[in-house]
């Protein structure tokens, strides 16, 4: 499984891009920076988009991607998440006020986007992948995804504070090769993290105790303004057990 990090930060400043991850060139997780990184030809090769939640830093690129691939693809791009996430996007982003609704705008091959809800805690086949959404704890409806292909699995967790079900899924997942999880704030801002549904290095340590198995762990969604502090905390608390995702890097799982 080829996992390309287009952007992996919890804020946007020069050189630090918002969350977006491309798997095997065709499956996109979140859209924060997709159109800032990929040329139109690469955007047009994306067949499915998984959204963890509706917040703009994870969803805004969907609007510009739809605009870019209009008239370029011969089939719609499938946009997938649990129903509350899709409802939020239809109401607040692709609502013909903030941006056109590209599920209704058609070219010679039909609509540019299709929205399809996924059942929680159940596996769904999307192309070569099997995808299972699992609800996590955030200020809006949000999920993590267990992604499986060719007897390999990666757990990608959207924005979350302390949670439980997703770690149960991780413990049970066969062939789990990696866990990708957020860590947004330094521990000294624990109150802010709790109020906004995010993790710190301290609460991440408690979450990883729930994992109950040794697999590579990667963190993302660090706030750029606290980057040196969070990096130092992660290094001191976890050593080599936890790595920070590198923007622009590609990982093979």
N, C-alpha and C positions, 0 to 999 in steps of 0.2 A: 504494500500500500504506500503510495507516494503522497506525502503530506507537505504541501508547499505553504509557507507562511507569507501571505501577502502583507498583512499588518497584524499587530498583536498587542497594541497598547490601549489603555483605558482613557486616553485623551489624545488630542491631535495637536502637535507642534511640528515645526520643520524637522524632518528626519524621523519622526515617530508617527506611524500610521495606525488607523483604527482597525479593529478586528475583522479579519477575513482570511479564510483558509481554503485552499484548493486541493482536492483529492483526485489523484490520477487524471488530472486535466479536465474532468467533466462534472465533478460534484463539488459544489461550493457550500461552505458553512459560513454564514453571515456575509454581509456585503459592504462592510464599513469602508474598505479601501480598494475594492476590486477594480473600479474604473480608473483609479489613479495609478494602478500598477500594470494591468494587462492591456495589450493592444486589442483593438476591436475583433480581430480574427480569433484571438484566444478567448475573449468574452463570448463570442458566438459558438464556441465549442462546448460551453457549459450547458449541460442538459437538465440538471436538477440543482436547486438551491434549497438548502436547509436553513431555516432561521431559528435561532435559539429564543429570541424574543423581539419585541417591537421597538425597543429604544433606538434612537437615531444612530448612535455610534455603531450599531450592528446591522441596521436595516437601510440606511439612507442610500447606499450605492445601488439598491434595487431599482430606484427611480431612474438613475442615469444609465444603468445597464440596459433596461428596457428600451430606453431611447436610442442607445447605440446599436442594438441588434435588430431594431425594427427594419424589416425588409431584407435582412441579411441571412437569417435562418430559414429553414424550410419546415420547421416544427416549433411549437411553443416551448418556452423554458418552463419547466414545472417548478413551482414554488411550494414548499412543504413546511408544515409545522403543525402543532396542535391547534385546534379550532380557535381558542381565544387569541392566540398570536395573530393568526390570519385576519380575524375580525378587526383587531386593532389596526392593522396595516390598511385594510380597506377603509376604515372609518377616518383614519388620521393622516395617511400618507397618499395612497392612490385613491383619492376621494374626489377628483376632478376640481378641487380647489387648490390644495397645496401642490398637487401634481396630477396629470391625467391618469385615468384608470386604464392601464395597459392590459387588463384582462378583458376589456370591452373594445379596445381599438384593434382593428384587424388589418392584416395585409393580405397578399394573395394566398398565404398559407394558413390563415386563421389568426387567432389572437397571439400577441407577443408573449404574454404570460398566462399560465393557468395556476390557480390556487387549489391545492388539494390538502385536506386535513389528514393528519396521521393519528391513529389511536394510541393513547398513552400506554406504555408498558407492553406493547405488542410489536412484534417484528413485521416490517413491511419491506418488500423487495423493490428497490429502485435501481433499474439497470443492473450492473454487476454487484451492487451493494445490498446488504440487508441492514435496515435502519430501525432502531428502537428508541423512541423518545421517552425520557423519564423526567418527570416534573422535579424542579429544584426550588430553592427558597430565594425569591427576589421580590422587588417591589411591584412588579407586574408578572403576568404569567410567563414562565421561562422554563426551558428544558435543557437537559444534556442529551447527547446522542451516543448510543452504542452503535458503532459502525463496523460491519463485518464484511470481509471479502477474502476468498481463497484461504479459509482456515486461519485468518488473522483478524484481530479485533482491536479497535482503538476506542476509548471512551473520551469524548470531547464534552466538557461540562460548560454550559453557559454561565452567565453572571449568577452568583449564588452566595448566600451566607451559609452558616451551618445547616446541614440537611442530612437525610438518612437514606431514602430509597435508592438514590443513585449509587451509593456505596454498596448496598445489597446487590444491585445489578453487577457492579464491578467484581464483587467476591464470587459471583456465580458464573461470570463470563469465561467461557473456554477460549483459549488461545489469545488472552488479553496481552497485547504487546506494549501498550502505553496508556497513561492517563494524562489528559491535558485539562488543567483546572486554573481558575483565576486566582490572583492575589492582588488586590487593588490598592490597598492602603498600608502604610506602616502600622505596627502594633500600637504606637502611641495614639493613633486615631481610631482606636477600637470602637468608640461610641459612634463615630460617623459611619464606620463600616457596618455596624449593626443596624443603624437606622436606614441605611441605603441598600442593605442586602448584599454585602460583599464580604470578602475574606481579608485577613491580615496574615502575616507569617505565623502568629501565635494561634489563630483559629484554624489555619491550614494544618498545623501540627495535629490538632484534635481531629480534623477530618481524615487525615491520612491514617490515624489510628483505627478508623472504621474500615479502611481498605482491607487490612488483614492479609495482605500478600505482597510479595516483592515484585514490583514491576516498575519500569522507568516512569517517573513523574516529571511533567513539564508544566511550568506556570506561565501565565500571560495576563494581560489586562492591567499591568502595572501603570499607575498614574505617572506621567512623565515628570511632573514636578517633584515627585518623591522617589525617583528611580534609584539614585545612589543609596539612599537609606534602605529601601526595600531589598535591593540586591545584597547589601551588607547583612541585613537580617537573615535572609534566606541562606546565604553562605554560612553564617555563624550557627544557625539553628539546625541546618540539614546537611551541611557538607556537600558531598557529591550525590547524595540521594535524590535531590531535587534540582532540576536545571531550569533556567529561564529560556523560553523560546527565543530564537534569534530571528529578527525580522529579515525577510528575504531568503532565509535558509529553506532547504528542502530536506525532509527526514524520510527515511525508508523504514517502515514498520512491517 
